[in-house]
Amino acid sequence: MSNLTSKRMKRFVLILLAGMLATASGSLFAQKLKSGSLSALNGQTTVNIQYDYSQLKVGKLAQTDYIAKGITDRNKKKAGSGDTWAVAWETDKTARFQPMFEKNLNGKLDACGLKATENASDASYTLVVHINFIEPGFQSGVGMSKPALVNMVIDLVESGNPGTPIATIDYPKIQSVNMAGYDFDTGSRIQSCFDRAGDNVGKFICKTMKK
């Protein structure tokens, strides 16, 4: 291998590593406590968690319009495929996205003695995870690709008074992990965003609730 080729390869590796570090750092520090305090979670062992997709936009479309268009476009190509896709879109939320988020969230919350559980009726506080935006991205397999992105706003509320947030965490532009060209499945890309979000939100809560 020539010295020139070796230098180019080293430069490429350094650029790649820098990009990966920038992506990881951006995902960790993009979240912020928009209002209030998480100190109410001190001394708690369980927090209820629920999800809200009511204001969700997918790309430039409201979720209802995105689903309607997806059904129509796919059914034109293959009868029934659009209806199957629409069912999978909804199922992925509860079967893939939310379980991945909770698994990683609890993996980090364990450090501060807290566990987030859906339908925890005895929990004094609830984390309401609003998923307001999803960019599904794409992977062509021939060089062209676009990562998925998710925007979340997470409210901490008293379980008995859900209309008044005690604190709000803003977490925009959660980017999917680069899967080296193997992320053809839209659900996998979006799940990757929830994967990353769970880790980072858990770390953020443990760090911030002590302040």
Contacts in CASP RR format, 6 or more apart in sequence:
PFRMAT RR
TARGET T0000
AUTHOR 0000-0000-0000
METHOD contacts of the structure
MODEL  1
MSNLTSKRMKRFVLILLAGMLATASGSLFAQKLKSGSLSALNGQTTVNIQ
YDYSQLKVGKLAQTDYIAKGITDRNKKKAGSGDTWAVAWETDKTARFQPM
FEKNLNGKLDACGLKATENASDASYTLVVHINFIEPGFQSGVGMSKPALV
NMVIDLVESGNPGTPIATIDYPKIQSVNMAGYDFDTGSRIQSCFDRAGDN
VGKFICKTMKK
20 178 0 8 1.000
23 175 0 8 1.000
23 178 0 8 1.000
27 174 0 8 1.000
27 175 0 8 1.000
27 196 0 8 1.000
27 197 0 8 1.000
27 200 0 8 1.000
28 200 0 8 1.000
28 203 0 8 1.000
30 171 0 8 1.000
30 172 0 8 1.000
30 173 0 8 1.000
30 174 0 8 1.000
31 169 0 8 1.000
31 170 0 8 1.000
31 171 0 8 1.000
31 200 0 8 1.000
31 201 0 8 1.000
31 204 0 8 1.000
32 169 0 8 1.000
32 170 0 8 1.000
32 171 0 8 1.000
33 167 0 8 1.000
33 168 0 8 1.000
33 169 0 8 1.000
33 208 0 8 1.000
34 153 0 8 1.000
34 168 0 8 1.000
34 169 0 8 1.000
34 170 0 8 1.000
35 165 0 8 1.000
35 167 0 8 1.000
35 168 0 8 1.000
36 165 0 8 1.000
36 166 0 8 1.000
36 167 0 8 1.000
36 168 0 8 1.000
37 166 0 8 1.000
37 167 0 8 1.000
37 211 0 8 1.000
38 156 0 8 1.000
38 166 0 8 1.000
38 167 0 8 1.000
38 205 0 8 1.000
38 208 0 8 1.000
38 209 0 8 1.000
38 211 0 8 1.000
39 209 0 8 1.000
39 210 0 8 1.000
39 211 0 8 1.000
40 125 0 8 1.000
40 156 0 8 1.000
40 166 0 8 1.000
40 167 0 8 1.000
41 47 0 8 1.000
41 112 0 8 1.000
41 114 0 8 1.000
41 125 0 8 1.000
41 156 0 8 1.000
41 205 0 8 1.000
41 209 0 8 1.000
42 209 0 8 1.000
42 210 0 8 1.000
44 114 0 8 1.000
44 123 0 8 1.000
44 124 0 8 1.000
44 125 0 8 1.000
45 113 0 8 1.000
45 114 0 8 1.000
45 115 0 8 1.000
46 114 0 8 1.000
46 115 0 8 1.000
46 116 0 8 1.000
46 117 0 8 1.000
46 120 0 8 1.000
46 122 0 8 1.000
46 123 0 8 1.000
47 114 0 8 1.000
47 115 0 8 1.000
47 116 0 8 1.000
47 117 0 8 1.000
47 120 0 8 1.000
47 123 0 8 1.000
47 125 0 8 1.000
47 126 0 8 1.000
47 127 0 8 1.000
48 116 0 8 1.000
48 117 0 8 1.000
48 118 0 8 1.000
48 119 0 8 1.000
48 120 0 8 1.000
48 121 0 8 1.000
48 123 0 8 1.000
48 125 0 8 1.000
48 126 0 8 1.000
48 127 0 8 1.000
48 159 0 8 1.000
49 102 0 8 1.000
49 105 0 8 1.000
49 116 0 8 1.000
49 117 0 8 1.000
49 118 0 8 1.000
49 120 0 8 1.000
49 126 0 8 1.000
49 127 0 8 1.000
49 128 0 8 1.000
49 129 0 8 1.000
50 118 0 8 1.000
50 126 0 8 1.000
50 127 0 8 1.000
50 128 0 8 1.000
50 129 0 8 1.000
51 93 0 8 1.000
51 98 0 8 1.000
51 128 0 8 1.000
51 129 0 8 1.000
51 131 0 8 1.000
52 128 0 8 1.000
52 129 0 8 1.000
52 130 0 8 1.000
52 131 0 8 1.000
53 63 0 8 1.000
53 93 0 8 1.000
53 131 0 8 1.000
55 130 0 8 1.000
55 132 0 8 1.000
56 62 0 8 1.000
56 63 0 8 1.000
56 131 0 8 1.000
56 132 0 8 1.000
56 133 0 8 1.000
56 134 0 8 1.000
57 63 0 8 1.000
57 132 0 8 1.000
57 133 0 8 1.000
57 134 0 8 1.000
58 66 0 8 1.000
58 133 0 8 1.000
58 134 0 8 1.000
58 135 0 8 1.000
58 136 0 8 1.000
59 66 0 8 1.000
59 133 0 8 1.000
59 134 0 8 1.000
59 135 0 8 1.000
59 136 0 8 1.000
61 69 0 8 1.000
67 86 0 8 1.000
67 89 0 8 1.000
70 82 0 8 1.000
70 85 0 8 1.000
70 86 0 8 1.000
71 82 0 8 1.000
71 83 0 8 1.000
71 85 0 8 1.000
71 86 0 8 1.000
72 82 0 8 1.000
73 82 0 8 1.000
74 80 0 8 1.000
74 81 0 8 1.000
74 82 0 8 1.000
74 85 0 8 1.000
75 81 0 8 1.000
75 82 0 8 1.000
75 83 0 8 1.000
92 187 0 8 1.000
92 190 0 8 1.000
92 191 0 8 1.000
96 187 0 8 1.000
96 191 0 8 1.000
96 194 0 8 1.000
97 190 0 8 1.000
97 191 0 8 1.000
97 194 0 8 1.000
98 118 0 8 1.000
98 194 0 8 1.000
100 191 0 8 1.000
100 194 0 8 1.000
100 195 0 8 1.000
100 198 0 8 1.000
101 129 0 8 1.000
101 194 0 8 1.000
101 195 0 8 1.000
101 197 0 8 1.000
101 198 0 8 1.000
101 201 0 8 1.000
102 116 0 8 1.000
102 117 0 8 1.000
102 118 0 8 1.000
102 198 0 8 1.000
104 195 0 8 1.000
104 196 0 8 1.000
104 197 0 8 1.000
104 198 0 8 1.000
104 199 0 8 1.000
104 202 0 8 1.000
105 116 0 8 1.000
105 198 0 8 1.000
105 199 0 8 1.000
105 201 0 8 1.000
105 202 0 8 1.000
106 115 0 8 1.000
106 116 0 8 1.000
107 199 0 8 1.000
107 202 0 8 1.000
108 198 0 8 1.000
108 199 0 8 1.000
108 201 0 8 1.000
108 202 0 8 1.000
108 203 0 8 1.000
108 205 0 8 1.000
108 206 0 8 1.000
109 115 0 8 1.000
109 116 0 8 1.000
109 202 0 8 1.000
109 205 0 8 1.000
109 206 0 8 1.000
111 206 0 8 1.000
112 205 0 8 1.000
112 206 0 8 1.000
112 209 0 8 1.000
112 210 0 8 1.000
114 205 0 8 1.000
114 206 0 8 1.000
116 127 0 8 1.000
117 123 0 8 1.000
123 159 0 8 1.000
124 158 0 8 1.000
124 159 0 8 1.000
125 156 0 8 1.000
125 157 0 8 1.000
125 158 0 8 1.000
125 159 0 8 1.000
125 166 0 8 1.000
126 156 0 8 1.000
126 157 0 8 1.000
126 158 0 8 1.000
126 159 0 8 1.000
126 162 0 8 1.000
127 154 0 8 1.000
127 155 0 8 1.000
127 156 0 8 1.000
128 154 0 8 1.000
128 155 0 8 1.000
128 156 0 8 1.000
128 157 0 8 1.000
128 162 0 8 1.000
128 165 0 8 1.000
129 152 0 8 1.000
129 154 0 8 1.000
130 152 0 8 1.000
130 153 0 8 1.000
130 154 0 8 1.000
130 155 0 8 1.000
131 150 0 8 1.000
131 151 0 8 1.000
131 152 0 8 1.000
132 151 0 8 1.000
132 152 0 8 1.000
132 153 0 8 1.000
133 149 0 8 1.000
133 150 0 8 1.000
133 151 0 8 1.000
133 172 0 8 1.000
134 148 0 8 1.000
134 149 0 8 1.000
134 150 0 8 1.000
134 151 0 8 1.000
134 190 0 8 1.000
134 193 0 8 1.000
135 146 0 8 1.000
135 148 0 8 1.000
135 149 0 8 1.000
135 150 0 8 1.000
136 148 0 8 1.000
136 186 0 8 1.000
136 187 0 8 1.000
136 189 0 8 1.000
136 190 0 8 1.000
137 145 0 8 1.000
137 146 0 8 1.000
137 147 0 8 1.000
137 148 0 8 1.000
137 149 0 8 1.000
137 176 0 8 1.000
137 186 0 8 1.000
137 189 0 8 1.000
138 144 0 8 1.000
138 145 0 8 1.000
138 146 0 8 1.000
138 186 0 8 1.000
139 145 0 8 1.000
139 146 0 8 1.000
139 181 0 8 1.000
139 183 0 8 1.000
139 184 0 8 1.000
139 189 0 8 1.000
141 181 0 8 1.000
141 184 0 8 1.000
145 181 0 8 1.000
145 183 0 8 1.000
147 175 0 8 1.000
147 176 0 8 1.000
147 178 0 8 1.000
147 189 0 8 1.000
148 175 0 8 1.000
148 176 0 8 1.000
148 186 0 8 1.000
148 189 0 8 1.000
148 190 0 8 1.000
148 192 0 8 1.000
148 193 0 8 1.000
149 173 0 8 1.000
149 174 0 8 1.000
149 175 0 8 1.000
149 176 0 8 1.000
149 193 0 8 1.000
150 174 0 8 1.000
150 190 0 8 1.000
150 193 0 8 1.000
150 194 0 8 1.000
150 197 0 8 1.000
151 171 0 8 1.000
151 172 0 8 1.000
151 173 0 8 1.000
151 174 0 8 1.000
152 169 0 8 1.000
152 171 0 8 1.000
152 172 0 8 1.000
152 174 0 8 1.000
152 197 0 8 1.000
152 201 0 8 1.000
153 168 0 8 1.000
153 169 0 8 1.000
153 170 0 8 1.000
153 171 0 8 1.000
154 168 0 8 1.000
154 169 0 8 1.000
154 171 0 8 1.000
154 201 0 8 1.000
155 165 0 8 1.000
155 167 0 8 1.000
155 168 0 8 1.000
155 169 0 8 1.000
156 165 0 8 1.000
156 166 0 8 1.000
156 167 0 8 1.000
156 168 0 8 1.000
156 169 0 8 1.000
157 163 0 8 1.000
157 164 0 8 1.000
157 165 0 8 1.000
157 166 0 8 1.000
158 164 0 8 1.000
158 166 0 8 1.000
169 201 0 8 1.000
169 204 0 8 1.000
169 205 0 8 1.000
171 197 0 8 1.000
171 200 0 8 1.000
171 201 0 8 1.000
174 193 0 8 1.000
174 194 0 8 1.000
174 196 0 8 1.000
174 197 0 8 1.000
174 200 0 8 1.000
175 193 0 8 1.000
175 196 0 8 1.000
176 183 0 8 1.000
176 189 0 8 1.000
176 190 0 8 1.000
176 192 0 8 1.000
176 193 0 8 1.000
176 196 0 8 1.000
177 192 0 8 1.000
177 195 0 8 1.000
177 196 0 8 1.000
179 188 0 8 1.000
179 189 0 8 1.000
179 192 0 8 1.000
183 189 0 8 1.000
183 192 0 8 1.000
END
